Amino acid sequence: MPQLDTSTWFITIVSSMVTLFILFQLKISSQTFPAAPSPKTVATEMTKNPWESKWTKIYLPLSLPQQ
């Protein structure tokens, strides 16, 4: 039974990988991607909540006596 000649396998595999790499690079470079998103300026409305002006000493940790 003759042995299998594997001397050309390295060149075949490397050349096919290079070919696939080039094909994928050409395919990807031909696509157009959207531009980078630009930040939008959003006008934030400051709503006056009833509890904003009603802070007491219970809610202020710095006004508590030191232990």
C-alpha positions as CSV (number, residue, x, y, z in Angstrom):
1,M,0.0,0.0,0.0
2,P,1.6,3.3,-1.1
3,Q,2.1,6.1,1.4
4,L,0.2,9.3,1.1
5,D,2.4,12.2,-0.1
6,T,1.8,15.1,2.3
7,S,4.6,17.4,1.1
8,T,2.2,19.7,-0.7
9,W,-0.4,20.1,2.1
10,F,1.4,23.0,3.8
11,I,1.4,25.1,0.6
12,T,-2.2,24.2,-0.2
13,I,-3.5,25.1,3.3
14,V,-1.5,28.3,3.5
15,S,-2.5,29.5,0.1
16,S,-6.1,28.7,0.7
17,M,-6.0,30.7,4.0
18,V,-4.4,33.6,2.3
19,T,-7.0,33.5,-0.4
20,L,-9.8,33.4,2.0
21,F,-8.3,36.3,4.0
22,I,-8.0,38.4,0.9
23,L,-11.6,37.6,-0.2
24,F,-13.0,38.5,3.2
25,Q,-11.0,41.7,3.3
26,L,-12.3,42.7,-0.1
27,K,-15.9,41.8,0.9
28,I,-15.7,43.8,4.1
29,S,-14.0,46.8,2.5
30,S,-16.7,47.1,-0.1
31,Q,-19.4,47.5,2.5
32,T,-20.5,51.0,3.6
33,F,-20.9,51.5,7.3
34,P,-23.0,54.3,8.9
35,A,-21.1,57.4,10.2
36,A,-20.3,57.6,13.8
37,P,-23.2,58.8,15.9
38,S,-23.1,62.4,16.9
39,P,-24.4,63.4,20.4
40,K,-27.7,65.1,20.4
41,T,-28.4,68.0,22.8
42,V,-31.5,67.1,24.7
43,A,-33.2,69.9,26.6
44,T,-33.8,68.6,30.1
45,E,-36.8,70.0,31.9
46,M,-36.2,70.7,35.6
47,T,-39.4,69.7,37.3
48,K,-40.0,71.0,40.8
49,N,-40.8,68.0,43.0
50,P,-42.6,68.7,46.3
51,W,-39.9,66.8,48.4
52,E,-36.9,68.8,46.9
53,S,-37.5,71.8,49.2
54,K,-38.5,69.7,52.3
55,W,-35.2,68.2,53.4
56,T,-35.1,67.7,57.1
57,K,-32.3,66.7,59.5
58,I,-33.5,63.1,59.1
59,Y,-32.4,63.0,55.5
60,L,-29.1,64.9,55.9
61,P,-26.5,62.5,57.2
62,L,-23.9,65.3,57.8
63,S,-26.2,67.1,60.3
64,L,-26.5,64.0,62.5
65,P,-24.5,64.1,65.7
66,Q,-21.2,62.3,65.6
67,Q,-21.0,59.1,67.6
